[in-house]
Amino acid sequence: QVQLVESGGGLVQPGGSLRLSCAASGSFFRVLAVRAWYRQAPGKQRELVAAITDGGTTNYADSVKGRFTISRENAKNTVLYLQMNNLKPDDTAVYYCNSYPKPYDYWGQGTQVTVSS
């Protein structure tokens, strides 16, 4: 199993920025597969926000293209980041990291991002 700990969320005004971090620990190969950010807004299904492949290719939801940037480092624990710029109220959600393309059936606690004036 993998332990997933997300951090970096908070309350920000529209147009602001946040940087999320994901610390994943556990089985080496399971940690290696943690390469995507997902989010779940109130009353909505969880959705893929951004992913990064082994070769560095990135994939973004249309709603965040040009504003969000995913990056990854192969350090022991912290492996995934999400730089979020020009945030909009529709970005308000709980953000999670998990494996890609298919998330594990367990999730971390997530980190709340609230965009509001």
C-alpha positions in Angstrom: 0.0 0.0 0.0 1.0 3.6 -0.4 0.5 6.5 2.1 -0.6 9.6 0.3 -0.4 13.0 2.1 -1.5 16.1 0.2 -0.7 19.7 1.4 -0.6 23.3 0.3 -4.3 24.1 -0.1 -5.9 27.1 1.4 -8.2 30.1 0.8 -7.1 32.3 -2.1 -8.7 35.1 -4.1 -9.6 34.7 -7.8 -6.4 35.2 -9.8 -4.2 34.0 -7.0 -1.8 31.1 -6.9 -1.2 28.0 -4.8 1.3 25.2 -5.0 0.2 21.7 -3.8 2.5 19.0 -2.7 2.0 15.3 -2.5 4.1 13.1 -0.2 3.8 9.4 -1.1 5.6 6.7 0.8 5.4 2.9 0.7 6.2 0.3 -1.9 8.6 1.6 -4.4 6.7 0.6 -7.5 3.4 1.8 -6.0 4.9 5.2 -5.2 6.3 5.4 -8.7 2.8 5.2 -10.1 1.6 8.2 -8.1 1.7 10.7 -10.9 -1.7 12.5 -11.1 -3.8 15.1 -9.3 -7.5 14.7 -9.0 -10.1 16.9 -7.4 -13.7 16.7 -6.1 -15.9 19.7 -5.8 -19.0 19.6 -3.6 -21.8 17.7 -5.3 -19.6 16.5 -8.2 -17.7 13.4 -9.1 -13.9 13.3 -8.6 -12.1 14.2 -11.8 -8.6 14.1 -13.2 -6.9 17.5 -13.1 -3.4 16.7 -14.3 -1.1 13.8 -14.9 2.5 13.3 -15.8 3.9 10.1 -17.5 7.2 8.4 -16.9 8.7 10.2 -19.9 7.5 13.6 -18.7 4.5 14.0 -20.9 1.8 16.0 -19.2 -1.9 15.8 -19.5 -4.4 18.4 -18.3 -8.1 18.8 -18.0 -9.3 21.4 -20.5 -10.5 23.6 -17.6 -7.0 24.0 -16.2 -4.8 24.1 -19.3 -2.4 27.0 -19.3 -3.0 27.7 -15.6 -1.8 24.6 -13.8 1.5 22.8 -14.0 2.2 19.4 -12.7 5.8 18.3 -11.9 7.3 15.3 -10.2 10.6 14.4 -8.5 11.9 11.0 -7.7 12.8 11.9 -4.1 12.2 9.4 -1.3 8.8 10.8 -0.3 7.6 14.0 -1.9 6.9 13.1 -5.5 4.3 15.3 -6.9 3.5 19.0 -7.2 0.8 21.1 -8.7 1.4 24.7 -9.4 -1.9 26.5 -9.8 -2.0 30.0 -11.2 -4.9 32.3 -12.1 -7.2 30.4 -9.8 -10.9 30.6 -10.4 -13.9 30.0 -8.1 -14.6 26.8 -10.2 -11.3 25.4 -9.0 -12.7 25.2 -5.5 -12.4 21.5 -4.5 -10.6 19.0 -2.4 -7.4 18.0 -4.3 -5.9 14.5 -4.2 -2.9 12.8 -5.6 -3.0 9.2 -6.7 -1.8 6.8 -9.3 -2.4 7.2 -13.0 -4.0 6.1 -15.3 -6.0 4.2 -12.8 -6.1 5.5 -9.2 -5.7 3.2 -6.3 -8.9 2.4 -4.5 -7.6 4.2 -1.4 -7.1 8.0 -1.1 -5.3 10.4 1.1 -7.2 13.1 3.1 -6.8 15.6 0.3 -6.1 19.3 0.6 -8.9 21.9 0.4 -8.6 24.7 -2.1 -11.1 27.5 -1.9 -11.1 30.3 -4.4 -13.3 33.1 -3.2 -13.2 36.9 -2.9 
